[in-house]
């Protein structure tokens, strides 16, 4: 009688499916919380490329030139913008023709984390950054 009970495996498949389903739901939920990081990184990269192209065309890396880009609200507004270059005029931040520069933008993203039993959740802050290189196309006399 004892051997028959050990060998009887009816219903074992239901337990396996239930455990697998719980694991898959937890995996999909974690991916939904991580997904905004990837989209923010992609948007930040596009913002860096756009800022670089505008600086290439205007030859200036001053605040008014960069702030004009964010007036139409189509780009992600980064927390920090850093332009590294050898300026022709440091006060006006003009970049001479064929002078290379690097634009680095960064933004801080919050990821909400759910706790078990649906208590108060907390968030993790992740800082993402992106860089783009360019060459000035303006000749300053």
N, C-alpha and C positions, 0 to 999 in steps of 0.2 A: 504494500500500500504506500509506503514511504517513497519507493522508487517511482511509482506512477505519478506522484505529486511533483517530484523534481523534474521528470521528463515532460510533464504537461506544460506546453508553452503557448497556449491560446491567450491572445490579448497582448502578447509581447510587442507586436508591431505597432499597436496603438500608443504604447508608452514611448517607443522610439520616435514615432512621428510627433508626438507632443513635445518631447525634448528638443528635437530638431527644429520644430516650429518656433519654440521660445528663443532658441539661439539665433535663428534667422531674423526674427522680429527685433531682437536686441542689436544685431548687426546693422540692419536697415535704419533703425533709429539713430545709431551712432553716426552713420554716414550722412544722415540728414542734418546733424549738428555740425559736421566737419565741412560739408559742401560750401557754405558761405566763404570759407577761407580761400578755396580755389577760385571762386568767382571774383572775390575781392582782389586776389593776386593778379588775375587776368586783367581786370579793369585798371588796376594800378600800373601795370605794364603799359597798357594803352595810353594812360595819362602821361607817363614818362616819355613815351615816344612822341606824343603830341606836343608836349612842352619843349622837347628837344628840337622838333621841326620848327616851331615858332621862333625859338632862339636862333636857329640857323638862318631863318629868313630875315629877322629884324636885326640880328647882330648885337642884341642887348639882353642882359639877364637881370634887369631891374624888376622891382616888385610890381610896377604898373603894367609892364608887358606880360608878366606871368599871371597877374590877377585878372586881366582881360579874358583869359581863357575860361575862367570859371564862372563868368557872368551868365552864360546860357544854360548852366547846370546839366550839361551832357556828359561831363567827365566826373570821375570820382575825385573829390577834394581831399588831397593828402594832408596829413598832419604836419609834415616837414618836407620842405623842398630845399635841396642843396645843389648848387652849381659850382663845380670845380673847374677852373680855367685860369689861364694867364690873361688878365684883362689889359686892354689897350689903355683904357681910362678907368681906374679903380673907383672913382667917385660916381661915375655914371654907369659902371659895369658894362662897358662896351667891349666886344670881342672882335679882334681884327680878322681880316680875311684869311682863310685856311688855318685858323687856330682851332685846335680840337678842344672839346670840353666834355664834361660828364655831368649828367643830371641824375641825382639820386632822390627818389621820393619814398616816403615811408608813411605807414598808417597803422594804427592800433585797432585790432578787431577783438570783440568779446565773443566768447563761445559759451553759451549757457550749458550747464551740466546738471542733469536731473539726478536727484538722489533717490534711493529706494523709498518706498512707502509714500512717495509724492510729498515729501516735506519741502521746506524752503530750498530752492535751488541756488547755486552760486555760479559765477562765471569765471572763466579763465581768459586772461588777456594775452593776445598773441600779436607781436609786432612783425609786420611784413614790410618788405622794401623791394624796390625795383630800380634798376639803373639803365640809362640809355646814353650812348655816345653820339656826338655830332661834331660837325665842322662848320664854322661860321662862313656865310656866303656874302658878307658885307665888308666893303672896304671903307675904313674910316681915315679921313685925312687929318 
